[in-house]
Amino acid sequence: MSKTEIDLVTAEFFGAFDNRGGRTPDLARIRRLMIPAGLIVRTGPEFAVYTVDAFIEPRLRLLTDGRLAEFSEWETSERTEIAGDIASRVGEYRKSGVLDGEPFEGGGTKSIQFVRTPDGWRIAAFAWFDRP
């Protein structure tokens, strides 16, 4: 059951950014999926470290101000290791959308660290690298 729960949390995480068909992205969902002191790291193309709120705010603006439309990202492969109440997942992902009027596609790698809390599996940290 743990792997299934982790799969669901991961799918919900990716789905939080979706604004296709005019839907409003649910980035507040990230706060529910992560522990409050969760850490987020982008390794490339520019290195950055975020708190949960610092990560959400600019993405919410980008996904709702009209600059980034028809956006979605999805996992294409993964491997998950579970050891008791901790788990680690490394997955490849793809993304597509229309940025500043120009269609784009991309992808990269995400590493997600999970912990089992009294409320179920939550993300403790994640890091990602976008391929150029």
N, CA, C and O atoms as CSV, one atom per row, in Angstrom:
chain,resi,resn,atom,element,x,y,z
A,1,MET,N,N,0.821,-1.200,0.000
A,1,MET,CA,C,0.000,0.000,0.000
A,1,MET,C,C,0.865,1.265,0.000
A,1,MET,O,O,0.468,2.275,-0.580
A,2,SER,N,N,2.020,1.228,0.628
A,2,SER,CA,C,2.865,2.422,0.707
A,2,SER,C,C,3.232,2.954,-0.671
A,2,SER,O,O,3.161,4.160,-0.907
A,3,LYS,N,N,3.624,2.066,-1.586
A,3,LYS,CA,C,4.023,2.499,-2.932
A,3,LYS,C,C,2.840,3.152,-3.635
A,3,LYS,O,O,3.005,4.173,-4.303
A,4,THR,N,N,1.657,2.579,-3.494
A,4,THR,CA,C,0.464,3.160,-4.103
A,4,THR,C,C,0.198,4.549,-3.542
A,4,THR,O,O,-0.137,5.464,-4.295
A,5,GLU,N,N,0.342,4.723,-2.229
A,5,GLU,CA,C,0.136,6.037,-1.613
A,5,GLU,C,C,1.167,7.041,-2.121
A,5,GLU,O,O,0.826,8.190,-2.401
A,6,ILE,N,N,2.412,6.621,-2.240
A,6,ILE,CA,C,3.474,7.497,-2.748
A,6,ILE,C,C,3.195,7.860,-4.206
A,6,ILE,O,O,3.393,9.008,-4.605
A,7,ASP,N,N,2.738,6.897,-5.001
A,7,ASP,CA,C,2.361,7.183,-6.390
A,7,ASP,C,C,1.268,8.254,-6.442
A,7,ASP,O,O,1.323,9.158,-7.276
A,8,LEU,N,N,0.279,8.153,-5.554
A,8,LEU,CA,C,-0.828,9.116,-5.538
A,8,LEU,C,C,-0.347,10.512,-5.128
A,8,LEU,O,O,-0.745,11.504,-5.738
A,9,VAL,N,N,0.502,10.598,-4.104
A,9,VAL,CA,C,1.037,11.889,-3.676
A,9,VAL,C,C,1.850,12.511,-4.816
A,9,VAL,O,O,1.754,13.713,-5.067
A,10,THR,N,N,2.644,11.694,-5.500
A,10,THR,CA,C,3.458,12.193,-6.611
A,10,THR,C,C,2.580,12.711,-7.742
A,10,THR,O,O,2.835,13.791,-8.274
A,11,ALA,N,N,1.555,11.962,-8.115
A,11,ALA,CA,C,0.646,12.395,-9.184
A,11,ALA,C,C,-0.079,13.672,-8.785
A,11,ALA,O,O,-0.276,14.553,-9.622
A,12,GLU,N,N,-0.478,13.788,-7.524
A,12,GLU,CA,C,-1.151,14.998,-7.055
A,12,GLU,C,C,-0.191,16.183,-7.097
A,12,GLU,O,O,-0.592,17.295,-7.441
A,13,PHE,N,N,1.067,15.954,-6.752
A,13,PHE,CA,C,2.084,16.998,-6.814
A,13,PHE,C,C,2.214,17.527,-8.253
A,13,PHE,O,O,2.135,18.735,-8.476
A,14,PHE,N,N,2.410,16.633,-9.218
A,14,PHE,CA,C,2.537,17.063,-10.611
A,14,PHE,C,C,1.272,17.779,-11.083
A,14,PHE,O,O,1.356,18.760,-11.822
A,15,GLY,N,N,0.111,17.298,-10.665
A,15,GLY,CA,C,-1.157,17.877,-11.087
A,15,GLY,C,C,-1.420,19.271,-10.539
A,15,GLY,O,O,-2.245,19.999,-11.090
A,16,ALA,N,N,-0.736,19.658,-9.467
A,16,ALA,CA,C,-0.971,20.962,-8.840
A,16,ALA,C,C,-0.644,22.125,-9.779
A,16,ALA,O,O,-1.171,23.224,-9.606
A,17,PHE,N,N,0.218,21.894,-10.769
A,17,PHE,CA,C,0.681,22.959,-11.666
A,17,PHE,C,C,-0.162,23.089,-12.933
A,17,PHE,O,O,0.027,24.031,-13.703
A,18,ASP,N,N,-1.068,22.176,-13.154
A,18,ASP,CA,C,-1.819,22.080,-14.410
A,18,ASP,C,C,-2.781,23.255,-14.577
A,18,ASP,O,O,-3.639,23.486,-13.725
A,19,ASN,N,N,-2.636,23.998,-15.680
A,19,ASN,CA,C,-3.594,25.077,-15.975
A,19,ASN,C,C,-4.186,24.924,-17.381
A,19,ASN,O,O,-4.631,25.898,-17.989
A,20,ARG,N,N,-4.185,23.692,-17.884
A,20,ARG,CA,C,-4.761,23.452,-19.217
A,20,ARG,C,C,-6.261,23.714,-19.210
A,20,ARG,O,O,-6.942,23.527,-18.201
A,21,GLY,N,N,-6.751,24.148,-20.354
A,21,GLY,CA,C,-8.184,24.355,-20.515
A,21,GLY,C,C,-8.743,25.453,-19.618
A,21,GLY,O,O,-9.938,25.467,-19.323
A,22,GLY,N,N,-7.882,26.377,-19.184
A,22,GLY,CA,C,-8.332,27.474,-18.349
A,22,GLY,C,C,-8.500,27.133,-16.881
A,22,GLY,O,O,-8.975,27.965,-16.107
A,23,ARG,N,N,-8.115,25.906,-16.474
A,23,ARG,CA,C,-8.284,25.567,-15.055
A,23,ARG,C,C,-7.282,26.341,-14.212
A,23,ARG,O,O,-6.198,26.693,-14.676
A,24,THR,N,N,-7.659,26.597,-12.980
A,24,THR,CA,C,-6.797,27.313,-12.045
A,24,THR,C,C,-5.867,26.305,-11.369
A,24,THR,O,O,-6.347,25.347,-10.764
A,25,PRO,N,N,-4.553,26.498,-11.457
A,25,PRO,CA,C,-3.651,25.569,-10.794
A,25,PRO,C,C,-3.860,25.612,-9.282
A,25,PRO,O,O,-4.126,26.672,-8.715
A,26,ASP,N,N,-3.738,24.458,-8.637
A,26,ASP,CA,C,-3.986,24.346,-7.194
A,26,ASP,C,C,-2.663,24.227,-6.451
A,26,ASP,O,O,-2.360,23.190,-5.861
A,27,LEU,N,N,-1.875,25.311,-6.487
A,27,LEU,CA,C,-0.560,25.255,-5.843
A,27,LEU,C,C,-0.655,25.220,-4.326
A,27,LEU,O,O,0.315,24.846,-3.667
A,28,ALA,N,N,-1.794,25.599,-3.749
A,28,ALA,CA,C,-1.967,25.440,-2.299
A,28,ALA,C,C,-1.869,23.968,-1.922
A,28,ALA,O,O,-1.547,23.630,-0.783
A,29,ARG,N,N,-2.147,23.104,-2.877
A,29,ARG,CA,C,-2.034,21.661,-2.660
A,29,ARG,C,C,-0.604,21.278,-2.255
A,29,ARG,O,O,-0.406,20.318,-1.511
A,30,ILE,N,N,0.389,22.028,-2.746
A,30,ILE,CA,C,1.784,21.736,-2.399
A,30,ILE,C,C,1.964,21.810,-0.884
A,30,ILE,O,O,2.680,20.995,-0.303
A,31,ARG,N,N,1.315,22.787,-0.243
A,31,ARG,CA,C,1.407,22.906,1.219
A,31,ARG,C,C,0.826,21.686,1.919
A,31,ARG,O,O,1.308,21.301,2.985
A,32,ARG,N,N,-0.190,21.078,1.344
A,32,ARG,CA,C,-0.782,19.877,1.945
A,32,ARG,C,C,0.072,18.646,1.704
A,32,ARG,O,O,0.079,17.719,2.514
A,33,LEU,N,N,0.799,18.637,0.581
A,33,LEU,CA,C,1.587,17.458,0.222
A,33,LEU,C,C,2.967,17.437,0.871
A,33,LEU,O,O,3.600,16.384,0.950
A,34,MET,N,N,3.433,18.587,1.333
A,34,MET,CA,C,4.768,18.693,1.919
A,34,MET,C,C,4.674,18.930,3.423
A,34,MET,O,O,3.676,19.456,3.917
A,35,ILE,N,N,5.716,18.541,4.140
A,35,ILE,CA,C,5.794,18.921,5.543
A,35,ILE,C,C,6.061,20.426,5.591
A,35,ILE,O,O,6.652,20.963,4.654
A,36,PRO,N,N,5.647,21.121,6.647
A,36,PRO,CA,C,5.753,22.584,6.680
A,36,PRO,C,C,7.167,23.122,6.443
A,36,PRO,O,O,7.321,24.168,5.812
A,37,ALA,N,N,8.178,22.448,6.924
A,37,ALA,CA,C,9.556,22.931,6.765
A,37,ALA,C,C,10.246,22.269,5.571
A,37,ALA,O,O,11.474,22.193,5.528
A,38,GLY,N,N,9.468,21.793,4.611
A,38,GLY,CA,C,10.033,21.121,3.443
A,38,GLY,C,C,11.018,22.001,2.687
A,38,GLY,O,O,10.932,23.228,2.721
A,39,LEU,N,N,11.946,21.358,2.012
A,39,LEU,CA,C,13.001,22.052,1.280
A,39,LEU,C,C,12.888,21.708,-0.205
A,39,LEU,O,O,12.657,20.555,-0.570
A,40,ILE,N,N,13.055,22.722,-1.052
A,40,ILE,CA,C,12.933,22.550,-2.494
A,40,ILE,C,C,14.189,23.124,-3.137
A,40,ILE,O,O,14.594,24.247,-2.835
A,41,VAL,N,N,14.805,22.342,-4.031
A,41,VAL,CA,C,16.065,22.761,-4.653
A,41,VAL,C,C,15.982,22.583,-6.161
A,41,VAL,O,O,15.618,21.516,-6.653
A,42,ARG,N,N,16.324,23.640,-6.885
A,42,ARG,CA,C,16.488,23.552,-8.338
A,42,ARG,C,C,17.987,23.573,-8.595
A,42,ARG,O,O,18.685,24.489,-8.162
A,43,THR,N,N,18.479,22.559,-9.300
A,43,THR,CA,C,19.926,22.480,-9.541
A,43,THR,C,C,20.330,23.094,-10.866
A,43,THR,O,O,21.478,23.505,-11.030
A,44,GLY,N,N,19.411,23.164,-11.812
A,44,GLY,CA,C,19.778,23.726,-13.095
A,44,GLY,C,C,18.564,24.114,-13.882
A,44,GLY,O,O,17.493,23.540,-13.682
A,45,PRO,N,N,18.689,25.054,-14.757
A,45,PRO,CA,C,19.942,25.658,-15.203
A,45,PRO,C,C,20.542,26.645,-14.204
A,45,PRO,O,O,21.742,26.916,-14.265
A,46,GLU,N,N,19.732,27.197,-13.274
A,46,GLU,CA,C,20.265,28.087,-12.249
A,46,GLU,C,C,19.955,27.500,-10.883
A,46,GLU,O,O,18.807,27.152,-10.605
A,47,PHE,N,N,20.968,27.383,-10.021
A,47,PHE,CA,C,20.799,26.799,-8.702
A,47,PHE,C,C,19.970,27.723,-7.811
A,47,PHE,O,O,20.209,28.930,-7.767
A,48,ALA,N,N,18.996,27.152,-7.104
A,48,ALA,CA,C,18.179,27.927,-6.172
A,48,ALA,C,C,17.617,26.994,-5.106
A,48,ALA,O,O,17.339,25.824,-5.371
A,49,VAL,N,N,17.453,27.531,-3.890
A,49,VAL,CA,C,16.865,26.790,-2.775
A,49,VAL,C,C,15.650,27.577,-2.294
A,49,VAL,O,O,15.706,28.797,-2.141
A,50,TYR,N,N,14.543,26.854,-2.055
A,50,TYR,CA,C,13.288,27.497,-1.690
A,50,TYR,C,C,12.676,26.871,-0.438
A,50,TYR,O,O,12.847,25.682,-0.169
A,51,THR,N,N,11.958,27.704,0.321
A,51,THR,CA,C,10.991,27.187,1.277
A,51,THR,C,C,9.739,26.859,0.473
A,51,THR,O,O,9.656,27.176,-0.714
A,52,VAL,N,N,8.778,26.232,1.113
A,52,VAL,CA,C,7.539,25.889,0.410
A,52,VAL,C,C,6.857,27.153,-0.116
A,52,VAL,O,O,6.491,27.207,-1.290
A,53,ASP,N,N,6.682,28.168,0.731
A,53,ASP,CA,C,6.002,29.390,0.288
A,53,ASP,C,C,6.788,30.145,-0.777
A,53,ASP,O,O,6.202,30.677,-1.719
A,54,ALA,N,N,8.117,30.194,-0.635
A,54,ALA,CA,C,8.943,30.895,-1.633
A,54,ALA,C,C,8.883,30.195,-2.986
A,54,ALA,O,O,9.036,30.838,-4.025
A,55,PHE,N,N,8.665,28.901,-2.981
A,55,PHE,CA,C,8.523,28.137,-4.221
A,55,PHE,C,C,7.162,28.403,-4.872
A,55,PHE,O,O,7.075,28.603,-6.084
A,56,ILE,N,N,6.113,28.402,-4.065
A,56,ILE,CA,C,4.750,28.500,-4.589
A,56,ILE,C,C,4.456,29.875,-5.192
A,56,ILE,O,O,3.915,29.960,-6.294
A,57,GLU,N,N,4.800,30.934,-4.494
A,57,GLU,CA,C,4.348,32.283,-4.858
A,57,GLU,C,C,4.681,32.677,-6.297
A,57,GLU,O,O,3.768,33.066,-7.025
A,58,PRO,N,N,5.948,32.598,-6.752
A,58,PRO,CA,C,6.218,33.016,-8.137
A,58,PRO,C,C,5.595,32.077,-9.180
A,58,PRO,O,O,5.248,32.518,-10.275
A,59,ARG,N,N,5.454,30.807,-8.852
A,59,ARG,CA,C,4.849,29.869,-9.799
A,59,ARG,C,C,3.359,30.126,-9.939
A,59,ARG,O,O,2.803,30.032,-11.033
A,60,LEU,N,N,2.718,30.451,-8.827
A,60,LEU,CA,C,1.294,30.773,-8.894
A,60,LEU,C,C,1.081,31.996,-9.782
A,60,LEU,O,O,0.170,32.019,-10.610
A,61,ARG,N,N,1.921,33.005,-9.608
A,61,ARG,CA,C,1.824,34.217,-10.439
A,61,ARG,C,C,2.009,33.849,-11.915
A,61,ARG,O,O,1.208,34.249,-12.760
A,62,LEU,N,N,3.054,33.095,-12.219
A,62,LEU,CA,C,3.361,32.715,-13.602
A,62,LEU,C,C,2.217,31.914,-14.236
A,62,LEU,O,O,1.897,32.103,-15.409
A,63,LEU,N,N,1.609,31.026,-13.458
A,63,LEU,CA,C,0.560,30.149,-13.983
A,63,LEU,C,C,-0.818,30.814,-14.040
A,63,LEU,O,O,-1.751,30.257,-14.618
A,64,THR,N,N,-0.947,32.000,-13.443
A,64,THR,CA,C,-2.262,32.652,-13.435
A,64,THR,C,C,-2.270,34.029,-14.092
A,64,THR,O,O,-3.342,34.605,-14.278
A,65,ASP,N,N,-1.090,34.580,-14.454
A,65,ASP,CA,C,-1.066,35.930,-15.031
A,65,ASP,C,C,-1.116,35.933,-16.564
A,65,ASP,O,O,-1.015,36.990,-17.188
A,66,GLY,N,N,-1.271,34.756,-17.163
A,66,GLY,CA,C,-1.380,34.681,-18.608
A,66,GLY,C,C,-0.068,34.416,-19.338
A,66,GLY,O,O,-0.082,34.099,-20.528
A,67,ARG,N,N,1.073,34.540,-18.645
A,67,ARG,CA,C,2.367,34.291,-19.304
A,67,ARG,C,C,2.555,32.820,-19.650
A,67,ARG,O,O,3.083,32.500,-20.715
A,68,LEU,N,N,2.126,31.913,-18.758
A,68,LEU,CA,C,2.288,30.477,-18.972
A,68,LEU,C,C,0.917,29.833,-19.015
A,68,LEU,O,O,0.221,29.760,-18.002
A,69,ALA,N,N,0.534,29.365,-20.197
A,69,ALA,CA,C,-0.790,28.779,-20.404
A,69,ALA,C,C,-0.661,27.340,-20.871
A,69,ALA,O,O,0.390,26.903,-21.338
A,70,GLU,N,N,-1.764,26.619,-20.730
A,70,GLU,CA,C,-1.832,25.229,-21.207
A,70,GLU,C,C,-0.657,24.405,-20.690
A,70,GLU,O,O,-0.117,23.561,-21.406
A,71,PHE,N,N,-0.266,24.656,-19.437
A,71,PHE,CA,C,0.908,23.999,-18.861
A,71,PHE,C,C,0.512,22.724,-18.131
A,71,PHE,O,O,-0.496,22.670,-17.427
A,72,SER,N,N,1.333,21.707,-18.322
A,72,SER,CA,C,1.237,20.492,-17.515
A,72,SER,C,C,2.598,19.832,-17.492
A,72,SER,O,O,3.419,20.025,-18.389
A,73,GLU,N,N,2.821,19.052,-16.453
A,73,GLU,CA,C,4.018,18.214,-16.396
A,73,GLU,C,C,3.609,16.877,-15.819
A,73,GLU,O,O,2.656,16.784,-15.045
A,74,TRP,N,N,4.346,15.830,-16.206
A,74,TRP,CA,C,3.968,14.478,-15.828
A,74,TRP,C,C,5.217,13.618,-15.741
A,74,TRP,O,O,6.203,13.829,-16.448
A,75,GLU,N,N,5.139,12.654,-14.860
A,75,GLU,CA,C,6.234,11.712,-14.667
A,75,GLU,C,C,6.201,10.674,-15.786
A,75,GLU,O,O,5.137,10.174,-16.150
A,76,THR,N,N,7.376,10.357,-16.325
A,76,THR,CA,C,7.444,9.375,-17.407
A,76,THR,C,C,8.093,8.063,-16.963
A,76,THR,O,O,7.868,7.018,-17.574
A,77,SER,N,N,8.893,8.120,-15.908
A,77,SER,CA,C,9.470,6.899,-15.337
A,77,SER,C,C,9.888,7.215,-13.916
A,77,SER,O,O,10.108,8.377,-13.574
A,78,GLU,N,N,9.998,6.192,-13.087
A,78,GLU,CA,C,10.404,6.408,-11.698
A,78,GLU,C,C,10.947,5.122,-11.099
A,78,GLU,O,O,10.682,4.018,-11.574
A,79,ARG,N,N,11.715,5.312,-10.039
A,79,ARG,CA,C,12.081,4.189,-9.171
A,79,ARG,C,C,11.954,4.702,-7.746
A,79,ARG,O,O,12.442,5.780,-7.407
A,80,THR,N,N,11.289,3.907,-6.924
A,80,THR,CA,C,10.986,4.297,-5.551
A,80,THR,C,C,11.536,3.242,-4.604
A,80,THR,O,O,11.312,2.046,-4.789
A,81,GLU,N,N,12.254,3.697,-3.595
A,81,GLU,CA,C,12.747,2.809,-2.545
A,81,GLU,C,C,12.108,3.224,-1.238
A,81,GLU,O,O,12.125,4.396,-0.863
A,82,ILE,N,N,11.537,2.230,-0.540
A,82,ILE,CA,C,10.860,2.484,0.732
A,82,ILE,C,C,11.588,1.704,1.818
A,82,ILE,O,O,11.852,0.511,1.671
A,83,ALA,N,N,11.909,2.392,2.910
A,83,ALA,CA,C,12.554,1.759,4.067
A,83,ALA,C,C,11.800,2.232,5.308
A,83,ALA,O,O,12.091,3.302,5.843
A,84,GLY,N,N,10.839,1.440,5.763
A,84,GLY,CA,C,10.047,1.832,6.927
A,84,GLY,C,C,9.232,3.065,6.632
A,84,GLY,O,O,8.378,3.058,5.745
A,85,ASP,N,N,9.498,4.140,7.382
A,85,ASP,CA,C,8.717,5.366,7.254
A,85,ASP,C,C,9.398,6.438,6.408
A,85,ASP,O,O,9.014,7.606,6.463
A,86,ILE,N,N,10.404,6.051,5.628
A,86,ILE,CA,C,11.036,6.976,4.695
A,86,ILE,C,C,11.050,6.354,3.304
A,86,ILE,O,O,11.059,5.133,3.151
A,87,ALA,N,N,11.052,7.218,2.298
A,87,ALA,CA,C,11.089,6.723,0.920
A,87,ALA,C,C,11.801,7.751,0.058
A,87,ALA,O,O,11.803,8.947,0.348
A,88,SER,N,N,12.398,7.256,-0.996
A,88,SER,CA,C,13.097,8.103,-1.950
A,88,SER,C,C,12.644,7.721,-3.347
A,88,SER,O,O,12.565,6.538,-3.678
A,89,ARG,N,N,12.348,8.718,-4.165
A,89,ARG,CA,C,11.871,8.477,-5.530
A,89,ARG,C,C,12.677,9.348,-6.476
A,89,ARG,O,O,12.846,10.544,-6.236
A,90,VAL,N,N,13.170,8.759,-7.537
A,90,VAL,CA,C,13.836,9.498,-8.605
A,90,VAL,C,C,13.041,9.213,-9.865
A,90,VAL,O,O,12.793,8.059,-10.217
A,91,GLY,N,N,12.648,10.280,-10.535
A,91,GLY,CA,C,11.823,10.102,-11.722
A,91,GLY,C,C,12.169,11.086,-12.815
A,91,GLY,O,O,12.625,12.202,-12.565
A,92,GLU,N,N,11.940,10.642,-14.023
A,92,GLU,CA,C,12.049,11.511,-15.194
A,92,GLU,C,C,10.672,12.114,-15.445
A,92,GLU,O,O,9.651,11.482,-15.173
A,93,TYR,N,N,10.648,13.335,-15.962
A,93,TYR,CA,C,9.374,13.966,-16.250
A,93,TYR,C,C,9.459,14.754,-17.545
A,93,TYR,O,O,10.540,15.087,-18.033
A,94,ARG,N,N,8.288,15.039,-18.082
A,94,ARG,CA,C,8.136,15.882,-19.261
A,94,ARG,C,C,7.192,17.009,-18.893
A,94,ARG,O,O,6.412,16.897,-17.948
A,95,LYS,N,N,7.268,18.098,-19.648
A,95,LYS,CA,C,6.364,19.216,-19.436
A,95,LYS,C,C,6.122,19.891,-20.769
A,95,LYS,O,O,6.933,19.798,-21.691
A,96,SER,N,N,4.977,20.581,-20.855
A,96,SER,CA,C,4.678,21.342,-22.058
A,96,SER,C,C,3.734,22.472,-21.696
A,96,SER,O,O,3.032,22.423,-20.686
A,97,GLY,N,N,3.734,23.488,-22.539
A,97,GLY,CA,C,2.863,24.628,-22.327
A,97,GLY,C,C,3.123,25.685,-23.372
A,97,GLY,O,O,3.794,25.440,-24.374
A,98,VAL,N,N,2.583,26.866,-23.128
A,98,VAL,CA,C,2.779,28.013,-23.998
A,98,VAL,C,C,3.285,29.145,-23.106
A,98,VAL,O,O,2.543,29.662,-22.270
A,99,LEU,N,N,4.552,29.529,-23.286
A,99,LEU,CA,C,5.180,30.568,-22.474
A,99,LEU,C,C,5.354,31.818,-23.324
A,99,LEU,O,O,6.003,31.780,-24.369
A,100,ASP,N,N,4.769,32.933,-22.871
A,100,ASP,CA,C,4.837,34.194,-23.604
A,100,ASP,C,C,4.439,34.018,-25.068
A,100,ASP,O,O,5.052,34.603,-25.961
A,101,GLY,N,N,3.403,33.204,-25.305
A,101,GLY,CA,C,2.871,33.001,-26.642
A,101,GLY,C,C,3.589,31.954,-27.472
A,101,GLY,O,O,3.167,31.666,-28.592
A,102,GLU,N,N,4.664,31.379,-26.951
A,102,GLU,CA,C,5.452,30.389,-27.701
A,102,GLU,C,C,5.297,28.998,-27.103
A,102,GLU,O,O,5.583,28.807,-25.921
A,103,PRO,N,N,4.848,28.014,-27.897
A,103,PRO,CA,C,4.760,26.642,-27.390
A,103,PRO,C,C,6.148,26.117,-27.012
A,103,PRO,O,O,7.142,26.446,-27.660
A,104,PHE,N,N,6.205,25.304,-25.965
A,104,PHE,CA,C,7.468,24.684,-25.585
A,104,PHE,C,C,7.210,23.305,-25.002
A,104,PHE,O,O,6.109,22.991,-24.548
A,105,GLU,N,N,8.253,22.496,-25.028
A,105,GLU,CA,C,8.267,21.195,-24.365
A,105,GLU,C,C,9.606,21.062,-23.689
A,105,GLU,O,O,10.594,21.644,-24.137
A,106,GLY,N,N,9.651,20.310,-22.625
A,106,GLY,CA,C,10.905,20.092,-21.918
A,106,GLY,C,C,10.798,18.885,-21.024
A,106,GLY,O,O,9.831,18.125,-21.082
A,107,GLY,N,N,11.806,18.723,-20.200
A,107,GLY,CA,C,11.811,17.600,-19.278
A,107,GLY,C,C,13.008,17.671,-18.372
A,107,GLY,O,O,13.833,18.580,-18.464
A,108,GLY,N,N,13.088,16.704,-17.502
A,108,GLY,CA,C,14.200,16.667,-16.576
A,108,GLY,C,C,14.050,15.526,-15.596
A,108,GLY,O,O,13.379,14.528,-15.862
A,109,THR,N,N,14.693,15.699,-14.455
A,109,THR,CA,C,14.717,14.681,-13.410
A,109,THR,C,C,14.311,15.326,-12.095
A,109,THR,O,O,14.746,16.431,-11.771
A,110,LYS,N,N,13.467,14.621,-11.335
A,110,LYS,CA,C,13.099,15.056,-9.992
A,110,LYS,C,C,13.481,13.956,-9.000
A,110,LYS,O,O,13.305,12.768,-9.269
A,111,SER,N,N,14.002,14.375,-7.857
A,111,SER,CA,C,14.259,13.479,-6.733
A,111,SER,C,C,13.362,13.937,-5.595
A,111,SER,O,O,13.405,15.100,-5.192
A,112,ILE,N,N,12.551,13.022,-5.077
A,112,ILE,CA,C,11.588,13.383,-4.035
A,112,ILE,C,C,11.842,12.497,-2.814
A,112,ILE,O,O,11.934,11.274,-2.924
A,113,GLN,N,N,11.954,13.138,-1.655
A,113,GLN,CA,C,12.119,12.426,-0.386
A,113,GLN,C,C,10.788,12.463,0.362
A,113,GLN,O,O,10.214,13.534,0.558
A,114,PHE,N,N,10.304,11.310,0.774
A,114,PHE,CA,C,9.031,11.190,1.470
A,114,PHE,C,C,9.240,10.725,2.907
A,114,PHE,O,O,10.202,10.018,3.209
A,115,VAL,N,N,8.333,11.128,3.781
A,115,VAL,CA,C,8.279,10.606,5.143
A,115,VAL,C,C,6.828,10.242,5.441
A,115,VAL,O,O,5.896,10.900,4.980
A,116,ARG,N,N,6.663,9.182,6.219
A,116,ARG,CA,C,5.305,8.812,6.637
A,116,ARG,C,C,4.992,9.592,7.909
A,116,ARG,O,O,5.699,9.471,8.910
A,117,THR,N,N,3.938,10.386,7.864
A,117,THR,CA,C,3.516,11.199,9.004
A,117,THR,C,C,2.230,10.587,9.571
A,117,THR,O,O,1.687,9.654,8.980
A,118,PRO,N,N,1.738,11.095,10.702
A,118,PRO,CA,C,0.442,10.607,11.201
A,118,PRO,C,C,-0.693,10.813,10.192
A,118,PRO,O,O,-1.721,10.141,10.267
A,119,ASP,N,N,-0.501,11.754,9.239
A,119,ASP,CA,C,-1.517,12.020,8.213
A,119,ASP,C,C,-1.229,11.311,6.890
A,119,ASP,O,O,-1.896,11.581,5.892
A,120,GLY,N,N,-0.251,10.413,6.869
A,120,GLY,CA,C,0.093,9.703,5.645
A,120,GLY,C,C,1.418,10.188,5.079
A,120,GLY,O,O,2.125,10.967,5.718
A,121,TRP,N,N,1.752,9.728,3.886
A,121,TRP,CA,C,3.017,10.083,3.253
A,121,TRP,C,C,3.009,11.548,2.843
A,121,TRP,O,O,2.038,12.034,2.263
A,122,ARG,N,N,4.101,12.250,3.148
A,122,ARG,CA,C,4.265,13.646,2.766
A,122,ARG,C,C,5.663,13.826,2.188
A,122,ARG,O,O,6.571,13.043,2.468
A,123,ILE,N,N,5.820,14.864,1.381
A,123,ILE,CA,C,7.119,15.188,0.791
A,123,ILE,C,C,7.914,16.010,1.803
A,123,ILE,O,O,7.446,17.045,2.277
A,124,ALA,N,N,9.112,15.544,2.128
A,124,ALA,CA,C,10.010,16.286,3.023
A,124,ALA,C,C,10.904,17.225,2.219
A,124,ALA,O,O,11.246,18.317,2.671
A,125,ALA,N,N,11.278,16.776,1.009
A,125,ALA,CA,C,12.155,17.582,0.163
A,125,ALA,C,C,12.051,17.081,-1.268
A,125,ALA,O,O,11.768,15.909,-1.518
A,126,PHE,N,N,12.286,17.994,-2.199
A,126,PHE,CA,C,12.471,17.549,-3.571
A,126,PHE,C,C,13.456,18.465,-4.267
A,126,PHE,O,O,13.588,19.647,-3.948
A,127,ALA,N,N,14.138,17.873,-5.228
A,127,ALA,CA,C,15.103,18.607,-6.042
A,127,ALA,C,C,14.833,18.249,-7.489
A,127,ALA,O,O,14.378,17.148,-7.801
A,128,TRP,N,N,15.125,19.212,-8.379
A,128,TRP,CA,C,14.934,18.901,-9.786
A,128,TRP,C,C,15.984,19.557,-10.647
A,128,TRP,O,O,16.621,20.543,-10.274
A,129,PHE,N,N,16.138,18.960,-11.825
A,129,PHE,CA,C,17.051,19.465,-12.846
A,129,PHE,C,C,16.297,19.450,-14.161
A,129,PHE,O,O,15.832,18.400,-14.606
A,130,ASP,N,N,16.175,20.621,-14.788
A,130,ASP,CA,C,15.573,20.709,-16.128
A,130,ASP,C,C,16.668,20.526,-17.166
A,130,ASP,O,O,17.694,21.204,-17.124
A,131,ARG,N,N,16.443,19.608,-18.095
A,131,ARG,CA,C,17.398,19.471,-19.187
A,131,ARG,C,C,17.283,20.672,-20.112
A,131,ARG,O,O,16.177,21.121,-20.414
A,132,PRO,N,N,18.424,21.197,-20.566
A,132,PRO,CA,C,18.366,22.345,-21.482
A,132,PRO,C,C,17.744,21.955,-22.827
A,132,PRO,O,O,17.617,22.797,-23.717
